[in-house]
Amino acid sequence: MIGLIISIFLLNFLAFKTNKRLTANQIVHIWVFTIAFQQTFDLMIEFKYNGYWYFDKEIDWKGLLPHTVLIPPVNVMFLNWYPFRTKIIKQFTYILIWEVVFLVYETVTLLPEPWGYFNYGWWRLQYAAVINPILLLILLGYYKWVCKLEKKAISR
């Protein structure tokens, strides 16, 4: 639990202190999208198939923390610093760097409590390595859609 609380405070602080690009509207969209998308994914992998879980296999209040306030600020930072108007190789490298950070962080979360809070069933780090870039591309697509909607709303 200590590792989770430190992560939540640190990631939220960094996300809001370093944000230079995202509007409040975009942050709210990304936050809600992240929670909904993660809840949907975790509902299947965590609760239906017991692939992984936070703290223990049961649904509990402390398990809400990683679902609601841990991942959204990470997505805000990812989008805030994303090199949109650069060559594809730089964008690919950016995603690769985030992937390495994600995998290192996930490894740390597997430590025993009080530092760790994540547990594997049949899930493995290799699965995360494959799926994380896909999730980041979905996030990018969603963000670009929100930006288009904002432009359309402003032009009216």
N, C-alpha and C positions, 0 to 999 in steps of 0.2 A: 504494500500500500504506500510505503514511503516513496518508492520509485515512481509510482503513478502520480502522486500528489506533486512531487517535484517537477515531473514532466509537464503536467497540466499548467502549473504556474509559469514555468519557463517558456513553454511553447506559446501560450496565450500572450505573455508579455512580449516576446519577440514578434509575434504576428502583428500585434497592434502598434508596437513601437516602430517597426521597420516598414509598415505599409505606406507606399507612396503612389500606388497605381489604383487600387481598388476603391470604389465608392462604397458608402455605407450600404446602399441597395445591393451592390454586388456581393458584399461580405455576407449580408443576410441570406441572399440566394445561395451562396456557396455553403454557408453553415447548415441551412435547412436541407439542401440537396445532399450534403455529406451525411448528415444524420439519417435521412430517409434511405439513401443508397446503402450505407453501412448496415443499418438495421435489417434491410431486406436481405443482403448478402449473409450477414451473421445469423439471421433467423434460420436459414437453410443449413449453412456449414456448422454453425455452433450448436444450435439446439436440435435440429432434425437429425443431422448426421454425426454429431459429436466429434467434428474434426479438430476443433480447438475450443477453448473457453477462457474467460477472464475469471480469475480467483477460483471458482469451483463450478461444477457442471449445472448448478441450479440457477434459476433466475433470481437475482437479488439486487438490492439497492446499490451496493458499491459497484456492481457490474454496469450500472448506467453511466458512470463517469467516463470510462473509455469510449462508450458509445456516443456520448453527447458533447464532451468538452475536450477530448484529446486529439482526435483526428481533424476536426474542422479548422483549427488554427494552422495545422500543417498544410492543409490544402490552400488556405489563404496565403501562406508564405510561398508555396510552390507557384501559385499564379502571380503573385506580386513580383516575383523575381524572374518569371519565365521570359526567355529572350524571343519574343514574338516576331520581331522584324529582323531576324537574322537568318543565316543559312541553315538548312536542315541539319547539317552535321553538328552545328552548335546546339540546336534544339535537342538532337539525339543525345549529345554528350551531357546536356543539362539533365535530361531524364535519367540517364545512366548514373550520374552522380547522386541524384535523389534515390535511385534504386539501391545503391550501395549503403547510403545512410539509413534507409528503411530496413535493410537486412541486418545491419549492425544493431540498430535499435531493437528490432524484433528479437535478436539473439540475447540482448541484455534483459529484455522483459521476461525471458524464460528462466532467469535466475530464481532461486527460492525466495519466498517472502522473507523479509518485508520489502526487498528491492524489486523483485519480479512480481508479476501479476498475471502472466499469460501462460497457458498450458496447452500442450499439444495432445490430441488424440491420435488420429491417423495423419493429420496435417504435418507437412514438413516444410522447412525453409525453402526448398526448391520450388514448391508450389507457389509460395509467395513471390519468389523471383520471377516466375512466369506471369503471374496475374497482376502484380503491381503496375507494370507499365501499361497494361490494358486499362486498368482503373484510372491511371493518370490521363490517358488519352480520352477516356469518357469524360473525366472532369474538364479537360480542355475544351472538348466539344460543347459541353454544357455551358461553360463560361462564355464561349464565343456566341452561343445562342442568346444568352442573357444580354450580352453587349448589343447584339442586333435588335433585340426587343427594346432596349433602352433608346437606341438611336431612332427607331420607328416611333416610339412614344414621344420623344422630343420634337420630331419633325411634324407632329400633328398640331 
